Amino acid sequence: MTTVLKRMLMLAAFVVYPLAAVSMFFYGNWYSFFHSYSLAMFFGLTSYCYFSLSLVLSARWKPLDRLFGHDRLIVYHAIISTLALVCGVLHAVLKFVYFPEPTFQSILGVAGLGIFLSVILITVILMLTTPVDRIWPFSLLLAWAKKSIHIDYTRLKTFHNLTAPAFVLIIIHVILAYPVQETAGRTAAVGISGLAAVLFYVYHKLFRPLVNYLADYRVTEVTHLSPNILHIELSGRKNTQFKHRGGQFAFFRFLDPACGFGEHPFTISSPPGVKNLTITVKNLGDFTARLRDLKQNTRCMIDGPYGLFYPEQNSSDLLFIAGGIGITPFLSILGELLNSPRPTPRKISILWSVRHQEEAFALEYLESLSGQLEGYHVSIFLTGKTALDSDLARNRIDYSRLKEEVDRFTSPEDIKAFVCGPENFNKAMQQYLKQTGVAQKNIKIESFSF
Ligand SMILES: Cc1cc2nc3c(=O)[nH]c(=O)nc-3n(C[C@H](O)[C@H](O)[C@H](O)COP(=O)(O)OP(=O)(O)OC[C@H]3O[C@@H](n4cnc5c(N)ncnc54)[C@H](O)[C@@H]3O)c2cc1C
């Protein structure tokens, strides 16, 4: 399914779901729709629908992940949560005009909305990089807040989970509303849709972790590849193999108090089909720093795989561009390509940009593939200061270098390009690729943050 079609599908869900709910309420009574009291109902119902959709989108439901990819789902979750909040506030303001006296039912609604508002504010200020981050003066304020209020990401995520009790308050608020209680059908529809969203959440937060706990993995080896890069190998119980596509990631929760029990996303750097699974981790903060002391045999819960950052089975010309630790998805993709029947002719180029030679931990492996993969070409770029004994020259991936690489292929239109690296790197590479004639629809970007 094309990206445009997928977006249309999601847009349809955003429009059809609240429309169906509103139609049910106004059926046979549309003449009153534009009365401001009815508008309050309209915003209330829309907010409720969006709130429940937002819980479903965040539940890491595999069929949705396979269709949209985890990163897209997080974007949709953020958009729909914001819309739910805006509609909820409009509903509350309009209702207050007619019924300023607080009731048990209205207090529940305001409490739910208040919790939801604080979760969204904290998320936008401290957890996410959103388009607001680029608008002055918010850019300055948000940069200041992120720097001065340092709260661990896992704690922020725990706080984020308050949306669930907020939704429960809102379900009770909606079920107790007079227009809902008017007919059994409305009460059932509101109750069932709310319950379905809660079940998604319970499945995501309780049932799946329980299954992952029972099928846990063990750390078999921790190797220090460089002063700040670790290679962690894990094996499943009874030699179970983790089923993934090269390029996918999973959430890892190490059951060791020293690691803090929070779950973190890492790309699986080992190819599919091998006995033990590996991740390659760069020390970028509190949690990744603690992994240095990870002991053999530590239990680990793995939730995944997720993501769509992999080439289609039959794709021919592949251009991979990695920045720093962004090489990890390509290690498993290349491993998978090595073991799969190949369409002919195929060209594969990989460009890897690192700051220092010591960060080029996979150089030997990538070079060794030259003799094994037909049409394969690897180039390493060193952007930092080179050591005196370095055998790599200082160089960076710019437009002309990328053009040179694209010209190796028969035509830019046939190239499927994959980019994974820091945010600015990804943006620059995307720009260069488009300039060289690679179609936007053929460029896949993986960013190591949501
Ligand atoms: C899809 C994906 C694949 C990744 N693959 C790799 C990989 O192969 N190798 C690697 O070294 N790193 C990878 N990362 C990045 C890795 O998840 C973060 O570096 C790590 O979680 C940072 O945690 P920290 O506490 O050490 O750093 P912090 O300083 O706490 O966090 C740094 C940043 O990492 C992100 N982050 C932190 N915790 C989480 C979390 N629990 N969930 C989501 N994002 C979080 C946030 O954007 C945060 O701002 C990947 C990230 C994503 C989203």
The ligand as an SDF file (V2000), in Angstrom:
LIG
                    3D

 53 58  0  0  0  0  0  0  0  0999 V2000
   13.6600    2.8360   16.6640 C   0  0  0  0  0  0  0  0  0  0  0  0
   14.8890    3.0900   17.4930 C   0  0  0  0  0  0  0  0  0  0  0  0
   15.9870    2.2840   17.3190 C   0  0  0  0  0  0  0  0  0  0  0  0
   17.1620    2.5290   18.0620 C   0  0  0  0  0  0  0  0  0  0  0  0
   18.2480    1.7320   17.8760 N   0  0  0  0  0  0  0  0  0  0  0  0
   19.3850    1.9860   18.5520 C   0  0  0  0  0  0  0  0  0  0  0  0
   20.5530    1.1880   18.3590 C   0  0  0  0  0  0  0  0  0  0  0  0
   20.5600    0.2330   17.5850 O   0  0  0  0  0  0  0  0  0  0  0  0
   21.6560    1.5240   19.0630 N   0  0  0  0  0  0  0  0  0  0  0  0
   21.6840    2.5750   19.9410 C   0  0  0  0  0  0  0  0  0  0  0  0
   22.7260    2.8260   20.5460 O   0  0  0  0  0  0  0  0  0  0  0  0
   20.5900    3.3470   20.1390 N   0  0  0  0  0  0  0  0  0  0  0  0
   19.4460    3.0790   19.4760 C   0  0  0  0  0  0  0  0  0  0  0  0
   18.3410    3.8510   19.6990 N   0  0  0  0  0  0  0  0  0  0  0  0
   18.4360    4.9560   20.6350 C   0  0  0  0  0  0  0  0  0  0  0  0
   18.2530    4.4640   22.0750 C   0  0  0  0  0  0  0  0  0  0  0  0
   16.9480    3.9930   22.2730 O   0  0  0  0  0  0  0  0  0  0  0  0
   18.5120    5.6360   23.0310 C   0  0  0  0  0  0  0  0  0  0  0  0
   19.8240    6.0660   22.8100 O   0  0  0  0  0  0  0  0  0  0  0  0
   18.4010    5.2270   24.4440 C   0  0  0  0  0  0  0  0  0  0  0  0
   17.1010    4.8460   24.7550 O   0  0  0  0  0  0  0  0  0  0  0  0
   18.8570    6.4320   25.2700 C   0  0  0  0  0  0  0  0  0  0  0  0
   18.5560    6.2120   26.6150 O   0  0  0  0  0  0  0  0  0  0  0  0
   19.4270    6.9110   27.7700 P   0  0  0  0  0  0  0  0  0  0  0  0
   18.6430    6.8430   29.0200 O   0  0  0  0  0  0  0  0  0  0  0  0
   20.7770    6.3270   27.7860 O   0  0  0  0  0  0  0  0  0  0  0  0
   19.5660    8.3780   27.2960 O   0  0  0  0  0  0  0  0  0  0  0  0
   18.6960    9.6330   27.6520 P   0  0  0  0  0  0  0  0  0  0  0  0
   19.6210   10.7920   27.7480 O   0  0  0  0  0  0  0  0  0  0  0  0
   17.7700    9.3560   28.7720 O   0  0  0  0  0  0  0  0  0  0  0  0
   17.8420    9.7310   26.3410 O   0  0  0  0  0  0  0  0  0  0  0  0
   18.3240   10.2600   25.1540 C   0  0  0  0  0  0  0  0  0  0  0  0
   17.1780   10.2810   24.1570 C   0  0  0  0  0  0  0  0  0  0  0  0
   16.8630    8.9350   23.8020 O   0  0  0  0  0  0  0  0  0  0  0  0
   15.4650    8.7730   23.6560 C   0  0  0  0  0  0  0  0  0  0  0  0
   14.9910    7.7850   24.6440 N   0  0  0  0  0  0  0  0  0  0  0  0
   15.4560    7.5730   25.8850 C   0  0  0  0  0  0  0  0  0  0  0  0
   14.7810    6.5970   26.4860 N   0  0  0  0  0  0  0  0  0  0  0  0
   13.8590    6.1770   25.6050 C   0  0  0  0  0  0  0  0  0  0  0  0
   12.8500    5.2040   25.6460 C   0  0  0  0  0  0  0  0  0  0  0  0
   12.6540    4.4390   26.7210 N   0  0  0  0  0  0  0  0  0  0  0  0
   12.0420    5.0600   24.5670 N   0  0  0  0  0  0  0  0  0  0  0  0
   12.2240    5.8360   23.4810 C   0  0  0  0  0  0  0  0  0  0  0  0
   13.1790    6.7640   23.3730 N   0  0  0  0  0  0  0  0  0  0  0  0
   13.9820    6.9340   24.4210 C   0  0  0  0  0  0  0  0  0  0  0  0
   14.8370   10.1040   23.8930 C   0  0  0  0  0  0  0  0  0  0  0  0
   14.6770   10.7500   22.6420 O   0  0  0  0  0  0  0  0  0  0  0  0
   15.8680   10.8450   24.6910 C   0  0  0  0  0  0  0  0  0  0  0  0
   15.7370   12.2180   24.5120 O   0  0  0  0  0  0  0  0  0  0  0  0
   17.1730    3.5950   18.9860 C   0  0  0  0  0  0  0  0  0  0  0  0
   16.0530    4.3820   19.1620 C   0  0  0  0  0  0  0  0  0  0  0  0
   14.9160    4.1350   18.4310 C   0  0  0  0  0  0  0  0  0  0  0  0
   13.6980    4.9870   18.6440 C   0  0  0  0  0  0  0  0  0  0  0  0
  1  2  1  0
  2  3  1  0
  2 52  2  0
  3  4  2  0
  4  5  1  0
  4 50  1  0
  5  6  2  0
  6  7  1  0
  6 13  1  0
  7  8  2  0
  7  9  1  0
  9 10  1  0
 10 11  2  0
 10 12  1  0
 12 13  2  0
 13 14  1  0
 14 15  1  0
 14 50  1  0
 15 16  1  0
 16 17  1  0
 16 18  1  0
 18 19  1  0
 18 20  1  0
 20 21  1  0
 20 22  1  0
 22 23  1  0
 23 24  1  0
 24 25  2  0
 24 26  1  0
 24 27  1  0
 27 28  1  0
 28 29  2  0
 28 30  1  0
 28 31  1  0
 31 32  1  0
 32 33  1  0
 33 34  1  0
 33 48  1  0
 34 35  1  0
 35 36  1  0
 35 46  1  0
 36 37  1  0
 36 45  1  0
 37 38  2  0
 38 39  1  0
 39 40  1  0
 39 45  2  0
 40 41  1  0
 40 42  2  0
 42 43  1  0
 43 44  2  0
 44 45  1  0
 46 47  1  0
 46 48  1  0
 48 49  1  0
 50 51  2  0
 51 52  1  0
 52 53  1  0
M  END
$$$$
